[in-house]
């Protein structure tokens, strides 16, 4: 089972040390992806999902950031113990990343072609002419019309959706085994979002890579992911297959997230929200970090942080009351409705 | 699909913006003319640089006549003779007409662009007449010719000086901004030290650390080194500041995610993005170097006679008698003024044309 995982993150801890406090942005996160599989990492802003993805590539700005514990296994090799030159060979070649902002993720002084070629030239022993052919091929693969012409254009000449396609072409130019997509569609409008997701799905089928999709959009998750890790305050709070997450969420936070999606045909004055805010990462509450916002919190939640426990094969939850929910004696959704209405 | 604007290369966009400013175009035109004149000084100057005629010191500019006795006879000058050696007054000898000849063969051979030997000069007159377009100096040397030869020194010092400062400033500032920490701390304190001492005292102090009697070619190098040493500091600070903001850009992160190393990111991704600002900063800084040379030479510790430079040509214009009765001795000062102005106009035009908010083609 384990050897089938391309990327496995075990108990990752990334902390930011500032003069005032130590911010535990990622505090013991574990998950794993197989080739050809998409894992969604979901959570509100500031829950640590982006830091997790940057930690995998060891791109955390240091100082103040530091990976203080855990393992990141890429095909069995711990990336955290690799020397820098070896890590650079992995970046872009075996594991690559698409960033959130297509407007600023391309260097304005180089043509699209130059930027795609850069990855190829960095990692593979090919000449300029061949790298250029490769860049054109990649542009065609990501669905950019007349790639022979686009390859010589500058980022400012392209639309946002086009730029995101160029980013994807850059990331995939060396045929990586893992693609980390950090909110790849957040900055795009909905029709382009759908195209980009469809493109990622198609490329995944063709190239068989594993995708780590970081998003706060549950709609995107439902459409693309096989498994989902829900993060809250630097920890994974629920980790399950995509059907389980949507049909049988057992962590109040996940329940709240799903409940906050407006439903078609439903008439409401205000959208449903989870009451309260994401806690400040430098002063997390004691016990379960969600308890101040949780409608079903009990006294135990305030003092003791629940461990991630398996309630069903392939479904792990971090909640003291998940057992009751699983047994059907507690309706978390209803509890939320009562506090919000 | 692609619009007309999008089809333009960055250079075309730059040119389209640049030519909107007539002042900047004029600045560029003047500089092209002056640098061209410096390159072809041997051809344009009627006299070789060191040639003197001690009997004709402080000769006023020779008027060029086109008509004689009401008839057009082409350009010619009248020969003149000394009247009072103490006051340097001259009178023309009527009737002694000497035509201005073009493409004359000079006495001294020179090489065009340092390659092709020739004696041809654009114009000249036959002795005993003198053609002093801008008058002559104490030794009877032609100010116009020396202005041309001097421009070789004065104008090139600006370019070479800025080139050296630019290299050091970009490298040091770039590394300082990107690496940060201790390196940044040390470098920035050094630049503050250099910038906190008034430039003139620093120039003089540095000048004092070199021997005073050195050949003029080595003196040229010494001046360039001194000026570059002072100039790199402010450029380094500009670059550092820009690198500090650029290194947080997403595309820098993207390049790191692609596996690019530190130096590659700095030189390929960050520094090219500072270039448009740096070109403007450098253009506006060039006059500082030209004025630096002028200052040193004016004070007599820069370029030494008989080598001409705009600064040491002005040395003679220090006393009130010369200023009062030989105003043509100030002509080098006028050219310095024109060059400084032209560089500033050009710099302003470049700043507008290279403004990235305009380059995006309408979207601001």
Interface residues (C-beta under 8 A of the other chain):
Chain A: X57 X59 X85 X88 X89 X90 X91 X92 X93 X96 X97 X99 X100 X101 X104 X105 X106 X107 X108 X109 X110 X118 X119 X122 X123 X149 X153 X154 X156 X157 X167 X170 X171
Chain B: X2 X6 X10 X249 X250 X251 X253 X254 X255 X256 X257 X258 X259 X260 X261 X264 X268 X269 X272 X273 X275 X356 X359 X360 X361 X363
